[in-house]
Amino acid sequence: MQLRCGADPKMLAALVLVLVLALGLAVQHFWAGRPEPVRAPAAERTAPGPAPHPPSLPSSSAAAMAHGPPGGAGGQLVVDVTGKVRHPGIHRMPQGSRVIDALQAAGGVLRGASTGGLNRARLLTDGEQIVVGAAAGAGGAAGPTGPGAGGPGSGSPGAGGGPAGPVSLSTATEQQLDSLPGVGPVLARHIVEFRTEHGGFTSVDQLRQVTGIGDRRFADLRALVQP
Protein backbone atom coordinates (compact mmCIF):
# COMPACT_ATOMS: atom_id res chain seq x y z
CA MET A 1 0.00 0.00 0.00
CA GLN A 2 2.92 2.35 0.79
CA LEU A 3 4.37 1.84 -2.69
CA ARG A 4 0.94 1.95 -4.44
CA CYS A 5 -0.43 4.97 -2.57
CA GLY A 6 2.91 6.64 -2.04
CA ALA A 7 1.84 7.60 1.42
CA ASP A 8 3.93 8.18 4.48
CA PRO A 9 3.69 5.51 7.20
CA LYS A 10 2.50 8.14 9.68
CA MET A 11 -0.25 9.26 7.37
CA LEU A 12 -1.31 5.66 6.85
CA ALA A 13 -1.47 5.04 10.61
CA ALA A 14 -3.53 8.18 11.09
CA LEU A 15 -5.94 7.08 8.39
CA VAL A 16 -6.37 3.66 9.98
CA LEU A 17 -7.03 5.29 13.35
CA VAL A 18 -9.68 7.55 11.86
CA LEU A 19 -11.40 4.58 10.23
CA VAL A 20 -11.39 2.64 13.51
CA LEU A 21 -12.89 5.60 15.39
CA ALA A 22 -15.56 6.08 12.71
CA LEU A 23 -16.44 2.41 12.86
CA GLY A 24 -16.70 2.58 16.66
CA LEU A 25 -18.96 5.61 16.52
CA ALA A 26 -21.19 3.93 13.92
CA VAL A 27 -21.50 0.80 16.06
CA GLN A 28 -22.33 2.92 19.14
CA HIS A 29 -24.92 4.93 17.19
CA PHE A 30 -26.72 1.87 15.89
CA TRP A 31 -26.54 0.17 19.30
CA ALA A 32 -28.03 3.17 21.07
CA GLY A 33 -30.83 3.51 18.48
CA ARG A 34 -32.04 -0.09 18.68
CA PRO A 35 -35.73 -0.52 19.85
CA GLU A 36 -36.21 -1.52 23.48
CA PRO A 37 -39.31 -3.27 24.89
CA VAL A 38 -41.33 -1.07 27.23
CA ARG A 39 -43.34 -2.73 30.04
CA ALA A 40 -46.73 -1.18 30.83
CA PRO A 41 -47.12 -0.08 34.45
CA ALA A 42 -49.04 -2.58 36.51
CA ALA A 43 -52.50 -1.40 37.51
CA GLU A 44 -52.78 -0.79 41.20
CA ARG A 45 -55.36 -2.91 42.86
CA THR A 46 -56.99 -1.28 45.81
CA ALA A 47 -58.51 -3.75 48.20
CA PRO A 48 -62.07 -2.76 49.14
CA GLY A 49 -62.19 -1.54 52.67
CA PRO A 50 -64.85 -2.50 55.20
CA ALA A 51 -68.26 -0.93 54.62
CA PRO A 52 -68.97 1.94 56.98
CA HIS A 53 -71.28 1.02 59.81
CA PRO A 54 -74.38 3.18 60.30
CA PRO A 55 -74.30 5.20 63.49
CA SER A 56 -75.89 3.37 66.35
CA LEU A 57 -79.14 4.77 67.70
CA PRO A 58 -80.27 4.76 71.31
CA SER A 59 -82.64 1.97 72.20
CA SER A 60 -85.54 4.39 72.61
CA SER A 61 -84.98 5.89 69.15
CA ALA A 62 -84.67 2.46 67.55
CA ALA A 63 -87.95 1.38 69.16
CA ALA A 64 -89.67 4.54 67.97
CA MET A 65 -88.52 3.91 64.40
CA ALA A 66 -89.61 0.26 64.53
CA HIS A 67 -93.10 0.92 65.87
CA GLY A 68 -93.77 4.49 64.81
CA PRO A 69 -95.82 7.02 66.79
CA PRO A 70 -99.04 5.53 68.19
CA GLY A 71 -101.99 6.53 66.07
CA GLY A 72 -99.82 8.55 63.69
CA ALA A 73 -99.74 8.33 59.93
CA GLY A 74 -98.14 5.03 58.99
CA GLY A 75 -97.92 4.11 62.72
CA GLN A 76 -100.20 2.14 65.00
CA LEU A 77 -103.77 2.26 66.23
CA VAL A 78 -104.60 2.00 69.92
CA VAL A 79 -107.89 0.21 70.63
CA ASP A 80 -109.58 -1.03 73.79
CA VAL A 81 -111.07 -4.52 73.53
CA THR A 82 -113.36 -5.38 76.45
CA GLY A 83 -116.02 -7.91 77.26
CA LYS A 84 -115.94 -11.62 76.63
CA VAL A 85 -112.45 -12.06 75.18
CA ARG A 86 -109.49 -13.98 76.56
CA HIS A 87 -107.19 -10.97 76.98
CA PRO A 88 -109.21 -7.77 77.37
CA GLY A 89 -107.36 -4.48 77.51
CA ILE A 90 -105.45 -2.00 75.38
CA HIS A 91 -104.00 -3.37 72.15
CA ARG A 92 -101.85 -1.71 69.51
CA MET A 93 -102.76 -2.58 65.94
CA PRO A 94 -101.13 -1.63 62.62
CA GLN A 95 -102.85 0.81 60.30
CA GLY A 96 -105.48 -0.85 58.12
CA SER A 97 -106.46 -3.44 60.75
CA ARG A 98 -110.08 -4.53 61.11
CA VAL A 99 -112.27 -5.52 64.04
CA ILE A 100 -111.51 -9.20 63.47
CA ASP A 101 -107.79 -8.44 63.87
CA ALA A 102 -108.41 -6.72 67.21
CA LEU A 103 -110.42 -9.71 68.43
CA GLN A 104 -107.55 -12.05 67.50
CA ALA A 105 -105.06 -9.76 69.27
CA ALA A 106 -107.22 -10.06 72.39
CA GLY A 107 -106.94 -13.84 72.29
CA GLY A 108 -110.24 -14.49 70.56
CA VAL A 109 -113.85 -14.47 71.73
CA LEU A 110 -114.80 -16.68 74.68
CA ARG A 111 -116.93 -19.73 73.97
CA GLY A 112 -120.61 -18.91 73.94
CA ALA A 113 -120.13 -15.15 73.48
CA SER A 114 -122.18 -13.60 70.69
CA THR A 115 -120.59 -11.40 68.05
CA GLY A 116 -123.79 -10.82 66.09
CA GLY A 117 -123.71 -7.09 66.74
CA LEU A 118 -120.08 -6.66 65.63
CA ASN A 119 -119.09 -5.73 62.11
CA ARG A 120 -115.88 -7.76 62.07
CA ALA A 121 -114.93 -6.48 58.62
CA ARG A 122 -114.98 -2.80 59.67
CA LEU A 123 -111.71 -0.83 59.66
CA LEU A 124 -110.46 0.21 63.08
CA THR A 125 -110.04 3.83 64.15
CA ASP A 126 -107.55 5.09 66.70
CA GLY A 127 -108.91 5.32 70.25
CA GLU A 128 -112.08 3.25 69.75
CA GLN A 129 -113.50 0.64 72.11
CA ILE A 130 -114.81 -2.76 71.06
CA VAL A 131 -117.25 -4.42 73.47
CA VAL A 132 -117.86 -8.14 72.98
CA GLY A 133 -120.91 -9.92 74.38
CA ALA A 134 -122.26 -7.05 76.51
CA ALA A 135 -126.03 -6.70 76.81
CA ALA A 136 -127.46 -3.77 74.91
CA GLY A 137 -131.10 -2.74 74.53
CA ALA A 138 -133.14 -5.91 74.24
CA GLY A 139 -130.29 -8.13 75.44
CA GLY A 140 -128.25 -8.32 72.24
CA ALA A 141 -124.48 -8.06 72.03
CA ALA A 142 -123.08 -4.53 72.08
CA GLY A 143 -121.10 -3.49 69.05
CA PRO A 144 -117.76 -1.64 68.98
CA THR A 145 -117.81 1.98 69.97
CA GLY A 146 -115.47 4.71 68.95
CA PRO A 147 -115.13 8.47 68.73
CA GLY A 148 -118.53 9.90 67.82
CA ALA A 149 -120.33 6.57 68.36
CA GLY A 150 -121.92 7.72 71.61
CA GLY A 151 -120.42 5.02 73.82
CA PRO A 152 -121.72 1.54 74.52
CA GLY A 153 -125.22 2.80 75.30
CA SER A 154 -125.55 4.88 72.15
CA GLY A 155 -128.74 4.11 70.30
CA SER A 156 -130.25 2.04 73.12
CA PRO A 157 -134.00 2.39 73.56
CA GLY A 158 -135.09 5.10 75.92
CA ALA A 159 -137.87 5.05 78.46
CA GLY A 160 -140.46 5.81 75.79
CA GLY A 161 -139.39 2.91 73.57
CA GLY A 162 -137.54 5.07 71.00
CA PRO A 163 -133.80 5.69 70.71
CA ALA A 164 -132.23 7.87 73.41
CA GLY A 165 -130.00 9.61 70.83
CA PRO A 166 -128.74 9.32 67.25
CA VAL A 167 -128.05 5.68 66.38
CA SER A 168 -124.70 4.88 64.78
CA LEU A 169 -125.33 3.05 61.53
CA SER A 170 -121.81 1.58 61.61
CA THR A 171 -121.93 0.15 65.14
CA ALA A 172 -125.59 -0.38 66.14
CA THR A 173 -126.93 -3.89 66.60
CA GLU A 174 -130.00 -5.20 64.83
CA GLN A 175 -131.99 -4.67 68.05
CA GLN A 176 -130.94 -1.02 68.20
CA LEU A 177 -131.83 -0.48 64.54
CA ASP A 178 -135.15 -2.26 65.10
CA SER A 179 -136.01 0.33 67.76
CA LEU A 180 -136.06 3.09 65.13
CA PRO A 181 -139.51 4.12 63.88
CA GLY A 182 -140.52 2.30 60.73
CA VAL A 183 -137.59 -0.16 60.91
CA GLY A 184 -138.46 -3.78 61.56
CA PRO A 185 -136.24 -6.88 61.94
CA VAL A 186 -136.01 -7.42 58.18
CA LEU A 187 -134.96 -3.86 57.40
CA ALA A 188 -132.54 -3.85 60.33
CA ARG A 189 -130.94 -6.98 58.88
CA HIS A 190 -130.64 -5.28 55.48
CA ILE A 191 -128.83 -2.33 57.09
CA VAL A 192 -126.37 -4.66 58.84
CA GLU A 193 -125.75 -6.59 55.61
CA PHE A 194 -125.15 -3.34 53.69
CA ARG A 195 -122.57 -2.02 56.18
CA THR A 196 -120.82 -5.41 56.30
CA GLU A 197 -120.53 -5.41 52.51
CA HIS A 198 -119.32 -1.79 52.30
CA GLY A 199 -117.18 -1.66 55.46
CA GLY A 200 -119.52 0.64 57.39
CA PHE A 201 -121.31 3.92 56.71
CA THR A 202 -119.43 7.10 55.89
CA SER A 203 -122.56 9.22 55.32
CA VAL A 204 -126.20 9.07 56.36
CA ASP A 205 -127.13 9.49 52.68
CA GLN A 206 -125.88 5.93 52.06
CA LEU A 207 -129.02 4.76 53.85
CA ARG A 208 -130.91 5.43 50.59
CA GLN A 209 -128.98 2.53 49.01
CA VAL A 210 -130.32 -0.01 51.51
CA THR A 211 -133.07 -2.25 50.14
CA GLY A 212 -136.47 -1.26 51.57
CA ILE A 213 -135.71 2.39 52.40
CA GLY A 214 -137.51 4.91 50.22
CA ASP A 215 -137.50 8.67 50.25
CA ARG A 216 -140.24 8.97 52.88
CA ARG A 217 -138.68 6.50 55.27
CA PHE A 218 -135.25 8.08 54.77
CA ALA A 219 -136.73 11.50 55.67
CA ASP A 220 -138.12 10.01 58.92
CA LEU A 221 -134.80 8.36 59.84
CA ARG A 222 -132.35 11.06 58.79
CA ALA A 223 -132.49 12.99 62.05
CA LEU A 224 -132.33 9.85 64.19
CA VAL A 225 -129.13 8.26 62.83
CA GLN A 226 -125.48 9.09 62.25
CA PRO A 227 -122.69 7.35 60.31
C-alpha positions, 0 to 999 in steps of 0.5 A: 500500500505504501508503494501503491499509494505513495503515502507516508507511514505516519499518514497511513497510521492516522488514516487507519485510526480515523477509520477505527474511530468512525467504525466505533462511533457507527456501532455505538450509534446503531446500538443506542438507536435499537428498539427496546421493549417497554413494560406497561405499568401494573395497575394498582389494585386497591382492596375494598375496605370495610363498609362503613357502619351506620351510626348506632341509635339509642334503644328508645330511638330504635324502638320509635322507628320500629313501631312508629308514633301511636296513632300517627300516619303510617304508625299504630292504632290504639284500641280497647277490647273489652267484654268476653275475650281472653285478653281484654285491655289496650291493644296496639294494631297496625294501620289498616287493621279490622275488628276481626284483627283486634279480636284475635289480638285479644286472644279471641272471643270466649266460647258462647259469646255472641258477636252478632252485633259486631261488624268484624270487617270494619276498619279500626279507628284510633282510640275506639272501644270494642265491646264483645258480648255485653247486653245492649237494649233488648239483650243483644251483644253490644257493638264496637264503639269509637269516637262519635259513636256515643259510647256503649249505650248509644242508640239504646232504647229510651224510656219511651221505647224510642232511641235515646240519641242518634243511632250509629249506623256503623256500630248499632246492633240489629236490636238497636236499629229495630227500635227506630220508627218504621224499621223492623227486623227485616230492614234492620238486617238489610242495614247490617248486611249493607254495612258489612258489605261496604265496610260501614257507613261514611254518610247518612245518605248511604241509607238510601242505598239499603233495600227497603228504604224509600224517600219517605222513610229516609226522611223520617230516619235522617235525624235519628241516625249518624254514620 
